[in-house]
Amino acid sequence: MMNRNKIMMMTGEALLAMVLVCVQCVIGFGQPSSPSTFYSTKVVLQDSLEVSLYSPTMFRVRISHLKGEKFPVQYDIPFAIGKTTPWKEVTYTKQEDKNTFTINTGKIVVQIAKRGLSWTVWSVDRKKKLFPSDGPAYGMFKDGYTFFDNASALNESNKNSRFAHWFYNHTTQRYTDVYLEEDVLEDLYFIYGPSYDAIYEQYNTLVGPEPLLPRKGYGFFQTQHLACDGTQQQLLDVAQQFRAKNIPLDNLIIDFEWGDGCEGQKETTWGKSLNWSSSYTKPFSPEEMIQRLKALHIDVMLIHHSAPDFKNRKHQGWTETVYDEAAWNNAYKQKLDMGIVGSWQDTRINDITDSYIWNLTEQHQPGKRVMFLGCRKTVALNPWDFRYSVAPTENMIGARRYPFHWTEDASSSWNELRFQLKATNNTFGPLSGYTYLSSDGVAASWRAQARWNQFTALSAIARSHNPKPWSGNIDVFDFTNKIRITGRDTITAVKKTETTQTETAEASIRKYLQLRYRLLPYLYSYAHVTYQTGMPIVRPMLLAFPNDYICSSDAWPYQYMLGNEMLVAPVYGDFNTMEIYLPQGHDWIDYNTGEVFKNGGVITYDVADINTLPLFVKSGAIIPTRQATEWIDPTVPDQLMFEIFPADTLSTFTLFEDDGVSTKYQQGEVGKTTITCEGNKKDRKVMVKVGAMQGHYAGSSVERTYSITLNGTSREPKVFYQGKAITEGSKKVSTKTPVAWTRSKTGDAFTIQLVKRTEKEIEIVVE
């Protein structure tokens, strides 16, 4: 687009100044629109410049080059904005003196110089300048604020236009119907916190929340790339191998061999076919194949390298094949009717296309959550493409509304593993407003493969692109040759005999995926927190501990908090030892060994055992877990187990539950149960309360069986349930005998089994 390069070269502050440079004189301040058209509080500085106040600390500056009416209602909500209902009116005051125009919202003061038209934001007492500032940027954050345009935050490099081009249509509820071809609307958004929490909350409201995946989406995704020599039987064999090896799996993504890029064993133009290849129609029909996988509790997604040519599909980057809109839609709906659960849209700079297909899936499956995967190009090295890609260059603001995302084709080295770890769980994921970001995880050595899968298993999303992730050292050249974009005429199917390798990543992958599945109630509760507040499931150290100066400069970018209670320190090199920082002010418990690190600090940890991932819990942690399974069945209630690590303080955890498949959680059909633990070292008491469940959802039970494990407790505890002493003993609990407890073999923990009606609160006291 004609002004894109010019805009991209400017700094954020220069861009803000440019937005205001057209204002030669301010003719007045606008008032809120009439109730019939009110969306947000408007402050008009002249006919071509408008400030929209969304909250006292969040606003947009829009400069319009439109001919005629400068700010038509139909252009008020571009793709960047997810909130489509009116905002609360923002009260503001305005002042003008010889040199300055001032807007005061009661939370911040915006001052615009009449000469030069530079823009500053100040604290209300005008003693502290908030913007511009010279501090470092971490993702989308800088010195307690963020600002962004339609392409990216803090003026980060991006291939998309920074102008607003697609707009929300209230009638059709889509962003593809209203389009402006020319670069005529320039938008800049500013949010002040100053805390991370406050910025996330406002960003979540303005841009739109990341919706929950289906509950099975929090299980494991295996991308099956057998290439053109793949067959239906091979695909089913892989699924059976997962079950035989006891490696958890919920989602199988079938790559282009389903028909998208193969004619028999010959690779062709990607996206050329929207039908199943002959290799995937026998010995069973495609419907039967999908049902056989579902019988193994495995859902199926397809990868598309094609797209429908819908209205206003402009400037959407690389898509291998484009079809007539109706033809593509009908073919996709046929696959959805067969039982697939969604699509991986494997194309580039296609946010509008992604949103269209996301909405298409929702319309075809009304009331159900959508499974969808799009591209967020972020790799250290692409095996065949050496374009700049170390920062996300192909997403627009607003793409977070369509989870989840993938960092694109990555190389297979330890360096790439390290880069992907930081990208997905720090800079370009959580710190850029993206929770559900996955990487391919195809490492050249089995040791790197083990380490890559370890942090993947304990991330917000877990996915592998390795055809057999448990295998030993792989032929990376052969793999990249299979999936390369250019020179396809030279590709031939090569049958290789697998050599037996005694050391593989299998044990590690099994161990940490099984742990992920046991932690599902914990992960899923934080998924609800993400939806409601924008605070991501994975929290970089500077986000989790902003007041700890050792964390605040992002000095520990390769470790992170999973939720608020668990610290994950992935091994990102072929090390024997590794330094880990446990934030001070807390005791930390090694989840692997039970060792306690008093008051934290920098420790040197032995990581020589390839099958051990450093994992710690914060003292006071309450961690809900569930029964061990190899798949997720939303119709089967979790057998809840609360692992508690008491501290001399009050700890709280809120468990969120819903039906796992519908969008009714968005209307409040959610069950919330609060668990508290309060330690008192002086009286040597620990009090645990399991509160009454607030709310309800389809499938919720009136009576539940729980177990509670208290770690690090007395070897001779006295246990009181609802004020009554309970003797030690193992027995089956029921409504008549609702509680029993037993000590662990080591004697430093004990487990309480109990039956509880969900509308009742219970209390356990341990002396």
C-alpha positions in Angstrom: 0.0 0.0 0.0 1.3 3.4 -1.0 2.3 4.9 2.4 3.3 1.7 4.2 7.1 1.9 3.8 7.2 5.5 4.9 5.1 4.8 8.0 7.1 1.7 8.9 10.4 3.7 8.9 9.2 6.1 11.6 9.7 5.7 15.3 6.5 5.4 17.4 6.9 8.9 18.8 7.5 10.3 15.3 4.4 8.5 14.1 2.3 10.0 16.9 3.6 13.5 16.0 2.8 12.9 12.3 -0.7 12.0 13.2 -1.1 15.4 14.8 0.9 17.5 12.3 -2.2 18.2 10.2 -3.8 20.2 13.0 -3.0 23.8 12.3 -5.6 25.2 14.6 -8.0 23.5 17.0 -11.6 24.6 16.5 -13.0 22.9 19.6 -13.5 19.7 21.5 -16.2 17.3 20.4 -18.9 15.9 22.7 -20.1 12.3 22.9 -22.3 11.2 20.0 -26.0 10.9 20.4 -27.2 7.7 22.2 -28.5 6.3 18.9 -25.0 6.3 17.4 -22.8 6.4 20.5 -19.9 3.9 20.5 -17.2 5.9 22.4 -16.5 9.3 23.7 -15.2 11.5 20.9 -12.9 14.5 21.1 -12.6 16.2 17.7 -9.6 18.6 17.3 -10.5 19.5 13.7 -12.5 18.0 10.9 -9.8 15.5 10.1 -8.5 14.6 13.6 -10.5 12.7 16.2 -9.6 11.2 19.6 -11.7 8.3 20.8 -11.7 7.9 24.6 -12.4 4.2 25.5 -11.5 4.6 29.2 -9.8 7.2 31.3 -6.5 5.5 30.4 -7.1 4.2 26.9 -7.7 6.2 23.7 -7.3 6.2 19.9 -6.1 9.0 17.7 -7.5 8.8 14.2 -6.5 11.0 11.3 -8.8 10.9 8.3 -8.0 11.6 4.6 -11.4 10.7 3.5 -13.2 13.0 1.2 -16.5 14.3 2.4 -17.5 13.0 5.8 -14.3 12.3 7.8 -15.5 9.9 10.4 -18.4 7.8 9.1 -20.0 5.4 11.7 -19.3 2.3 9.5 -15.5 2.9 9.8 -15.5 3.3 13.6 -14.5 -0.3 14.4 -11.6 -1.6 12.3 -10.2 -5.2 12.5 -7.9 -4.2 15.4 -10.9 -3.7 17.7 -12.8 -6.6 19.1 -15.3 -4.8 21.3 -18.3 -4.1 19.2 -20.7 -2.9 21.9 -20.7 0.7 23.2 -18.2 1.8 25.8 -19.1 3.7 29.0 -18.9 7.4 28.5 -15.6 8.9 29.6 -15.8 12.2 31.5 -13.0 14.6 30.6 -12.1 18.3 30.9 -10.3 20.5 28.4 -8.1 23.5 28.6 -6.4 25.8 26.1 -3.7 28.3 26.6 -1.4 30.2 24.3 0.8 27.2 23.6 -1.0 24.0 24.5 -4.3 22.0 24.2 -5.0 19.8 27.2 -7.3 16.8 27.7 -7.7 15.6 31.3 -9.5 12.3 32.0 -8.9 12.3 35.7 -6.3 9.5 35.2 -4.0 10.9 32.6 -3.4 14.3 31.0 -2.7 14.6 27.3 -0.9 17.8 26.2 -0.6 18.8 22.6 1.7 21.7 21.7 0.2 24.1 19.3 3.6 24.8 17.7 5.2 21.6 16.4 2.2 19.6 17.7 4.3 17.2 19.8 2.3 15.0 22.1 3.0 14.2 25.7 1.0 12.2 28.3 1.4 13.2 32.0 0.3 12.0 35.4 -2.8 13.9 36.6 -0.6 16.0 39.0 1.6 16.8 35.9 4.7 15.9 37.8 5.6 12.8 35.9 5.8 12.5 32.1 4.5 9.1 31.1 4.9 9.4 27.3 7.2 9.5 25.4 9.8 7.7 27.5 13.2 6.2 27.0 12.9 2.9 28.8 13.3 -0.5 27.2 10.5 -2.3 25.4 9.4 -5.8 26.4 7.1 -7.2 23.8 4.3 -4.7 23.6 5.1 -3.0 26.9 7.2 0.0 27.6 7.4 2.0 30.9 3.8 1.2 32.0 2.1 1.8 28.7 1.6 0.4 25.2 0.7 2.0 21.9 -0.1 0.2 18.7 -1.6 0.7 15.2 -3.4 -1.8 13.1 -0.3 -3.8 12.3 1.8 -4.1 15.5 2.7 -2.6 18.9 5.5 -0.1 19.5 6.0 0.3 15.8 7.5 -3.2 15.4 8.4 -4.2 11.9 5.4 -5.6 10.0 4.5 -6.5 6.4 0.9 -5.4 6.8 -0.4 -1.9 6.2 -0.6 0.2 9.4 -3.8 1.9 8.1 -7.3 0.7 8.9 -8.8 -1.1 5.9 -11.3 -3.7 7.1 -14.2 -2.7 9.5 -16.8 -4.5 11.6 -20.3 -4.8 10.0 -22.9 -4.8 12.8 -25.5 -6.4 10.5 -23.4 -9.4 9.3 -21.1 -9.4 12.3 -18.0 -9.8 10.0 -14.9 -7.8 9.3 -14.8 -8.5 5.6 -17.8 -6.6 4.2 -16.7 -3.0 4.7 -13.3 -2.2 3.1 -11.3 0.9 2.2 -8.8 0.3 -0.6 -6.8 3.5 -0.1 -4.5 4.4 2.8 -6.8 7.1 4.2 -7.5 6.2 7.9 -4.5 6.3 10.3 -5.2 4.9 13.8 -2.9 4.9 16.8 -4.0 3.4 20.2 -2.5 4.3 23.6 -3.1 2.3 26.9 -1.7 3.3 30.2 -1.5 0.9 33.1 0.9 1.4 34.7 0.8 -2.2 35.9 1.0 -5.1 33.5 -2.4 -6.4 34.8 -4.1 -3.1 34.0 -2.7 -2.9 30.5 -3.7 -6.5 29.8 -7.2 -6.0 31.1 -7.8 -2.9 28.9 -6.1 -4.5 25.8 -8.2 -7.6 26.3 -11.4 -5.5 26.3 -10.4 -3.3 23.3 -8.8 -5.8 21.0 -11.0 -8.7 22.1 -10.3 -11.7 24.4 -8.6 -15.0 23.3 -11.5 -17.4 23.4 -11.2 -20.8 25.0 -10.3 -23.7 22.8 -12.4 -26.9 23.1 -11.3 -28.7 26.2 -9.5 -31.3 24.0 -7.5 -28.4 22.6 -5.6 -28.3 25.9 -4.4 -31.8 25.1 -1.7 -32.8 22.6 -1.7 -31.9 18.9 0.3 -34.2 16.6 0.9 -32.9 13.1 1.1 -35.9 10.8 3.2 -35.2 7.8 3.7 -38.5 5.9 4.1 -36.7 2.6 2.8 -38.1 -0.7 3.8 -41.6 0.1 1.5 -41.7 3.1 -1.5 -43.9 3.3 -4.6 -44.2 5.4 -3.2 -47.3 7.0 0.0 -45.4 8.0 -2.1 -42.7 9.5 -4.1 -45.1 11.6 -0.9 -46.9 12.6 0.6 -43.7 14.0 -2.6 -43.2 16.1 -2.4 -46.7 17.3 1.3 -46.3 18.2 0.4 -43.3 20.4 -2.1 -45.5 22.3 0.3 -48.5 22.5 3.1 -46.3 23.8 0.8 -44.6 26.4 1.6 -41.2 25.0 -1.4 -38.9 25.4 -2.9 -37.5 22.2 -6.2 -35.7 21.5 -5.7 -34.1 18.1 -4.3 -35.3 14.9 -3.5 -32.7 12.2 -3.3 -34.3 8.7 -1.0 -32.4 6.4 -1.3 -32.0 2.6 -1.3 -35.7 1.8 -5.0 -35.8 2.5 -5.4 -34.3 -1.0 -4.4 -30.7 -0.5 -1.0 -31.2 -2.2 -0.7 -34.7 -3.6 -2.0 -36.7 -6.5 -1.2 -40.3 -5.5 2.5 -40.3 -4.7 3.3 -37.2 -6.8 3.5 -33.8 -5.1 1.6 -31.1 -6.9 0.5 -27.5 -6.4 -0.4 -27.1 -2.8 -4.1 -26.6 -2.4 -4.8 -27.9 -5.9 -7.3 -30.5 -4.5 -10.0 -30.0 -2.0 -10.8 -33.8 -2.0 -9.3 -36.7 -0.3 -6.4 -38.4 -2.2 -7.0 -42.0 -3.2 -4.6 -43.2 -0.5 -7.0 -41.9 2.1 -10.2 -43.4 0.7 -9.2 -47.1 1.3 -9.6 -49.5 2.9 -12.2 -47.2 4.7 -14.1 -44.2 3.5 -12.8 -40.9 4.8 -15.8 -40.7 7.1 -15.0 -44.2 8.5 -11.4 -43.2 8.9 -12.4 -40.2 11.0 -14.7 -42.3 13.1 -12.1 -44.9 13.7 -9.8 -42.1 15.0 -12.6 -40.7 17.1 -13.1 -44.2 18.6 -9.5 -43.8 19.8 -10.6 -40.4 21.2 -8.6 -38.5 18.6 -10.0 -35.5 16.8 -8.9 -34.6 13.2 -7.9 -31.3 11.8 -6.8 -30.7 8.1 -4.2 -28.3 6.8 -5.3 -26.0 4.0 -2.9 -24.2 1.6 -5.9 -22.7 -0.2 -8.5 -20.1 0.6 -11.9 -18.8 -0.6 -11.9 -15.7 -2.7 -14.4 -13.8 -0.7 -15.4 -10.2 -1.0 -12.7 -7.7 -0.1 -10.0 -10.4 0.2 -7.3 -7.8 -0.6 -3.6 -7.7 0.3 -3.6 -11.1 2.0 -0.1 -12.3 1.1 0.8 -15.8 0.1 -1.9 -18.4 -0.5 -0.9 -21.2 -2.8 -4.4 -21.7 -4.4 -7.5 -19.5 -4.3 -10.9 -20.9 -5.1 -14.3 -19.5 -5.8 -15.8 -18.6 -2.5 -18.8 -20.9 -2.7 -16.7 -23.9 -4.0 -14.2 -23.6 -1.2 -16.8 -23.1 1.5 -18.9 -26.1 0.3 -15.8 -28.3 0.3 -14.8 -27.2 3.8 -18.3 -27.7 5.1 -18.3 -31.2 3.7 -15.2 -32.0 5.7 -16.8 -30.5 8.8 -19.9 -32.7 8.2 -17.6 -35.7 8.0 -16.4 -35.0 11.5 -13.1 -32.9 11.2 -13.0 -30.3 14.0 -11.3 -27.4 12.1 -8.5 -26.2 9.9 -4.8 -25.2 10.0 -4.7 -22.3 7.5 -1.1 -22.7 6.4 -0.8 -19.4 4.5 0.9 -16.1 5.2 -0.3 -12.5 5.9 -3.8 -13.8 6.0 -5.4 -12.5 9.2 -8.6 -11.4 7.4 -8.8 -14.8 5.7 -8.2 -16.5 9.0 -11.0 -14.5 10.6 -13.3 -15.3 7.8 -12.6 -19.1 8.0 -12.9 -18.9 11.8 -16.3 -17.3 11.5 -17.3 -19.8 8.8 -16.5 -22.7 11.1 -18.5 -21.0 13.9 -21.5 -20.5 11.6 -21.4 -24.1 10.5 -21.1 -25.4 14.1 -23.2 -22.8 16.0 -22.6 -22.7 19.7 -19.5 -24.9 19.5 -15.9 -23.8 20.1 -13.8 -23.5 17.0 -10.5 -25.4 16.4 -8.3 -23.2 14.2 -4.6 -22.7 13.7 -3.1 -19.7 11.9 0.4 -18.3 11.2 2.5 -16.0 13.3 5.8 -16.0 11.5 8.6 -16.0 14.1 11.6 -18.1 13.5 15.4 -17.8 14.0 16.0 -19.7 10.8 13.7 -21.1 8.2 15.2 -24.1 6.5 14.6 -22.7 3.0 13.6 -19.1 3.3 16.1 -16.5 4.5 13.7 -13.5 4.8 13.6 -11.5 8.0 11.5 -13.4 10.4 12.9 -13.0 13.9 9.9 -10.9 14.9 6.3 -11.5 13.9 5.9 -9.8 10.6 2.6 -11.2 9.3 0.0 -10.8 12.0 -2.2 -7.7 12.5 -3.5 -6.5 15.9 -6.7 -8.4 16.3 -5.5 -11.8 15.1 -5.3 -12.9 18.8 -9.1 -13.3 18.6 -8.6 -16.4 16.5 -6.3 -18.9 18.4 -4.2 -20.7 18.2 -1.0 -19.7 16.3 2.2 -21.2 15.0 5.6 -19.7 14.6 6.1 -21.1 11.0 8.7 -23.6 9.7 11.6 -23.6 12.0 15.1 -25.0 11.8 16.2 -28.0 14.0 19.1 -26.8 16.0 19.6 -26.1 19.7 19.8 -22.4 18.8 16.3 -22.6 17.2 15.0 -24.5 20.3 16.3 -21.6 22.5 14.8 -19.0 20.2 11.4 -20.7 20.0 11.3 -21.1 23.8 11.8 -17.4 24.3 9.5 -16.5 21.3 6.5 -18.6 22.3 6.7 -18.2 26.1 8.1 -14.7 26.4 8.6 -11.9 23.8 6.3 -12.8 20.9 3.8 -14.8 22.8 2.6 -13.6 26.3 4.4 -10.3 26.2 2.8 -9.5 22.8 -0.7 -10.5 23.8 -0.7 -14.0 22.4 -1.3 -16.9 24.8 -1.8 -19.8 22.4 1.5 -19.9 20.3 3.1 -23.1 19.3 6.3 -24.1 17.5 7.0 -27.1 15.2 9.5 -28.9 17.5 11.4 -30.9 14.9 14.9 -31.3 16.4 17.8 -33.0 14.7 18.9 -34.9 17.8 16.9 -37.0 20.1 18.2 -35.0 23.1 17.1 -31.7 21.6 13.8 -33.4 20.7 13.3 -34.4 24.3 14.0 -30.9 25.6 11.8 -29.2 23.0 8.9 -31.4 23.9 9.4 -30.8 27.6 8.7 -27.1 27.5 6.0 -27.6 24.8 4.2 -30.0 27.2 4.2 -27.3 29.9 3.2 -24.4 27.7 -0.3 -23.0 26.9 -0.5 -25.2 23.8 1.2 -28.5 23.1 2.0 -29.5 19.5 4.6 -31.5 17.6 5.3 -31.4 13.8 7.7 -34.3 14.0 6.1 -37.3 12.2 7.1 -39.5 15.1 8.1 -37.3 18.0 9.3 -40.2 20.1 11.8 -41.3 17.5 15.6 -41.0 17.7 17.8 -38.7 15.6 16.0 -37.8 12.4 17.1 -37.1 8.9 16.4 -33.3 8.9 17.4 -32.9 5.3 14.9 -35.5 4.2 12.1 -33.9 6.3 12.7 -30.4 5.0 13.0 -31.8 1.5 9.5 -33.2 1.9 7.9 -30.0 2.9 9.9 -27.4 0.9 8.0 -24.9 -1.2 10.2 -24.6 -4.2 11.8 -27.2 -6.5 9.1 -29.8 -6.0 9.7 -31.5 -9.3 12.9 -33.0 -7.9 11.2 -34.5 -4.9 10.8 -38.3 -4.9 9.4 -40.5 -2.3 12.2 -42.4 -0.6 11.4 -45.5 1.4 13.7 -45.8 4.3 14.1 -48.5 6.9 14.2 -47.2 10.4 17.2 -48.1 12.4 16.8 -49.2 15.9 18.1 -46.6 18.4 18.2 -47.4 22.1 18.2 -43.8 23.2 15.2 -41.7 22.1 12.9 -38.9 23.4 10.1 -41.3 24.0 10.3 -41.6 27.8 10.6 -37.9 28.3 7.7 -37.1 25.9 5.5 -39.7 27.7 6.4 -38.4 31.1 5.7 -34.7 30.5 2.6 -35.1 28.4 1.2 -37.3 31.1 2.0 -34.6 33.6 0.3 -32.0 31.3 -2.9 -34.1 31.2 -2.9 -34.5 35.0 -2.5 -30.7 35.3 -5.5 -30.0 33.0 -7.7 -28.5 35.8 -4.9 -26.1 36.6 -4.2 -25.1 33.0 -7.9 -24.9 32.2 -8.6 -22.6 35.1 -5.9 -20.2 33.9 -7.4 -20.4 30.4 -10.5 -18.9 31.9 -8.4 -16.2 33.6 -6.8 -15.4 30.3 -10.2 -15.1 28.6 -11.6 -12.8 31.4 -8.5 -10.6 32.1 -6.0 -11.1 29.3 -3.4 -12.3 31.7 -1.7 -15.2 29.8 -1.4 -18.8 31.1 2.4 -18.6 30.6 3.9 -15.7 32.5 7.5 -14.5 31.9 9.4 -13.7 35.0 9.2 -9.9 34.6 5.4 -10.3 34.3 4.9 -12.6 37.2 7.4 -10.7 39.5 7.4 -7.0 38.3 8.7 -5.7 41.6 11.7 -8.1 41.8 14.5 -6.1 40.2 16.3 -9.4 39.3 13.3 -10.2 37.1 12.1 -6.8 36.0 14.6 -6.4 33.2 13.7 -9.8 31.6 17.1 -11.2 32.7 15.6 -14.7 32.9 13.8 -15.0 29.6 14.1 -18.8 29.3 12.2 -19.7 32.5 8.6 -18.8 33.2 5.7 -19.2 35.5 2.9 -21.6 34.4 0.0 -19.8 36.0 0.8 -18.3 39.4 2.1 -21.3 41.3 4.5 -23.3 39.1 7.9 -22.2 37.8 9.2 -24.0 34.7 12.9 -23.8 33.8 13.3 -25.6 30.4 16.7 -26.8 29.5 17.7 -24.9 26.3 21.1 -26.4 25.6 23.0 -29.7 26.0 24.0 -28.8 29.5 24.9 -30.8 32.6 24.1 -27.9 35.0 22.0 -24.7 34.6 21.5 -21.6 36.6 17.9 -21.0 37.7 16.5 -18.0 39.6 13.8 -18.6 42.2 12.3 -15.2 43.1 13.2 -14.2 46.7 10.6 -13.7 49.3 9.1 -17.2 48.7 10.1 -20.7 49.5 10.2 -23.0 46.5 9.7 -26.7 46.4 11.3 -28.9 43.7 8.4 -30.7 42.2 10.7 -33.6 41.2 12.4 -34.2 44.5 10.5 -32.3 47.2 13.6 -30.4 48.2 12.8 -26.9 49.6 14.8 -23.8 48.6 14.2 -21.3 51.4 13.7 -17.7 50.3 14.7 -18.6 46.7 17.8 -17.0 45.0 20.0 -18.2 42.1 20.7 -21.9 42.2 22.8 -24.2 40.1 20.7 -27.2 39.1 21.8 -30.6 37.9 20.2 -31.2 34.4 22.4 -34.1 33.3 19.3 -36.4 33.3 17.7 -35.8 29.9 14.4 -37.0 31.3 14.2 -34.4 34.1 12.8 -30.9 33.5 13.5 -28.4 36.4 10.0 -27.6 37.8 9.2 -25.8 41.1 6.1 -24.8 43.0 5.8 -21.7 45.1 5.2 -22.2 48.8 1.5 -21.9 49.6 0.6 -23.3 46.1 -2.7 -25.0 45.6 -2.6 -27.0 42.4 -5.6 -28.9 41.1 -4.9 -32.1 39.2 -6.9 -35.0 37.8 -6.7 -38.7 37.1 -4.1 -40.0 34.7 -5.6 -40.3 31.2 -4.3 -40.4 27.6 -7.1 -38.3 26.2 -9.6 -35.7 27.3 -13.3 -36.6 27.4 -15.4 -33.5 28.3 -18.3 -35.8 29.2 -16.3 -37.5 32.0 -15.9 -35.4 35.2 -12.4 -34.9 36.5 -11.5 -36.8 39.6 -10.1 -33.7 41.3 -7.0 -33.9 43.5 -5.7 -30.7 45.1 -1.9 -30.7 45.8 -1.2 -28.2 48.5 2.1 -26.9 49.8 1.2 -25.0 52.9 2.9 -21.8 53.9 2.5 -19.4 56.9 0.1 -17.3 55.0 -3.3 -17.4 53.2 -3.3 -19.0 49.7 -6.2 -19.1 47.3 -7.0 -20.9 44.1 -10.1 -20.6 42.0 -11.1 -23.6 40.0 -13.0 -22.9 36.8 -15.1 -25.6 35.1 -17.5 -25.7 32.2 -18.9 -28.1 29.6 -15.7 -28.0 27.6 -17.3 -27.9 24.1 -19.8 -25.0 23.8 -19.4 -21.2 23.9 -21.9 -20.9 26.8 -19.0 -20.0 29.1 -19.1 -16.6 27.3 -22.7 -16.2 28.7 -21.5 -17.1 32.2 -22.2 -20.8 32.3 -19.2 -21.6 34.4 -18.7 -23.2 37.8 -16.2 -21.6 40.1 -14.9 -23.2 43.3 -12.5 -21.4 45.6 -10.0 -23.4 47.6 -8.0 -21.7 50.4 -5.2 -22.8 52.6 -4.0 -20.9 55.6 -0.9 -21.9 57.6 -0.1 -20.8 61.1 3.4 -21.8 62.2 2.9 -20.4 65.7 -0.1 -22.6 66.5 1.2 -25.3 64.1 -2.1 -25.4 62.3 -3.2 -25.6 58.7 -6.7 -24.8 57.6 -8.1 -25.8 54.2 -11.5 -24.7 52.9 -13.2 -26.0 49.8 -15.9 -23.5 49.0 -19.3 -23.9 47.5 -19.3 -23.9 43.7 -20.6 -20.6 42.3 -22.6 -20.9 39.1 -23.4 -23.9 37.0 -22.8 -25.5 33.6 -24.2 -28.4 31.6 -22.9 -31.7 33.2 -22.0 -30.2 36.5 -22.5 -32.6 39.5 -24.3 -32.0 42.7 -21.9 -34.2 44.5 -18.1 -34.6 44.0 -15.3 -36.8 45.3 -12.1 -34.9 46.0 -8.7 -35.7 47.4 -6.5 -33.2 49.1 -2.7 -33.9 49.6 -1.0 -31.7 52.1 2.8 -31.7 51.6 5.5 -30.9 54.1 3.3 -31.5 57.1 3.8 -33.1 60.6 4.5 -36.8 60.8 1.8 -37.1 63.6 -1.0 -34.8 62.4 -4.4 -34.5 64.0 -7.1 -34.0 61.4 -10.5 -32.3 62.0 -13.3 -32.3 59.4 -16.0 -29.8 60.0 -14.8 -29.5 63.6 -14.8 -33.2 64.3 -11.6 -35.2 64.8 -11.0 -37.9 62.1 -8.8 -40.9 62.8 -6.3 -42.1 60.3 -7.4 -45.0 58.0 -8.0 -46.0 54.5 -11.6 -46.6 53.6 -14.0 -45.9 50.7 -15.7 -42.5 51.2 -19.4 -42.0 50.6 -22.2 -39.7 51.5 -22.5 -41.5 54.9 -18.7 -41.6 55.6 -17.6 -38.5 53.7 -13.9 -38.3 54.8 -10.8 -40.4 55.3 -7.1 -39.8 55.4 -3.8 -41.6 55.1 -0.1 -40.7 55.4 2.4 -41.0 52.7 5.1 -43.7 52.9 7.7 -41.0 53.6 5.5 -39.5 56.3 5.9 -35.9 55.2 2.6 -35.7 53.4 -0.9 -37.1 53.8 -4.0 -37.3 51.6 -7.6 -36.7 52.6 -10.4 -38.3 50.6 -13.8 -36.7 50.9 -17.2 -36.5 49.4 -18.8 -33.1 49.1 -22.0 -31.6 47.8 -20.9 -28.8 45.5 -23.3 -26.2 47.0 -21.7 -26.8 50.5 -18.5 -25.4 52.0 -16.2 -27.8 54.0 -13.3 -27.1 56.3 -10.4 -29.2 57.3 -8.0 -28.3 60.1 -4.7 -30.1 60.6 -2.8 -29.7 63.9 
